[in-house]
């Protein structure tokens, strides 16, 4: 009987210690998921900005190459 009582007490003690840890992990997971989404959104924004700058530079290089070309300019 004493052993059964000790096993039950240890089980309750283990469960009581485990409950706060699980609660903290859930809250932390939500905050981490939010920060992951925020970081991903920030990275996408940076990639879009980089792509826009690349297109702008490429268009500028093309215009300059057309300007300095020896071929006659088009007139429409």
C-alpha positions, 0 to 999 in steps of 0.5 A: 500500500505504501508503494502504491501511495508513493507511486501516485505521489510521484506521478502527481508531482511529475505531472504538476511540474510538467504542466507549467513547462508545457504551458510555457512552450505553447506560448513561446511557440506562438511568439516564435511562429509570429517572429518567423512570419515577420522575418519571412515577410521582411525577407520577401520585401528585401528580395522584391526591393533587390529585384526592382533595383536589378531591373532598374539597373538593367534597363539603364544599361540597355538605354545607355547601350542603345544611346551609344550604339552606332545604329541609327535611332528609330523615329516613329 
